[in-house]
Amino acid sequence: MSDYSALNALLTALSEHIDKTEIELASHTLIAIDQELKGWCEGANPPLEHELLAIQSKILAATARLKNARDKTQVELINQRKSHKAISKYKATKR
C-alpha cells in the first residue's frame, strides 16, 4: 500500500469516527495520521505538493466537523444545565 493510500484509509477512518462521535478513536486516528505523514515525508519518496494539499484539506474538513460537533454538544449541555436549574428552582417553590 502506498503512503498516500495508507493516509487516505486513515482519513476515511477518522471521518467515520467523527460521524459516530467516537472521540477517543478519532484522537488515536489523528495520532496515527501524524505518524504516517511524518514517516512518508522523511522517507525515500516524499509526497508531492498536490498530495499534501489533498491530505491537508481532508484533515481540515474533518477537524472542522469535529469542532462543529463539539460546539453543538457544548450548547446542548449548557441548555440542559439551564433547564435543570429552572426545574430545581420551580420544585423549590412548590415545597
GIRARA-V443048 format. One record per helix or strand of 2 or more residues. SS is the DSSP state (@ for helix, = for strand). FROM is the first residue (numbers start at 1). TO is the last residue. If there is no record, write none. Layout:
# GIRARA-V443048
ss->(SS:SS)
from->(FROM:FROM)
to->(TO:TO)
This chain:
# GIRARA-V443048
ss->(@:@:@)
from->(3:23:49)
to->(19:42:93)
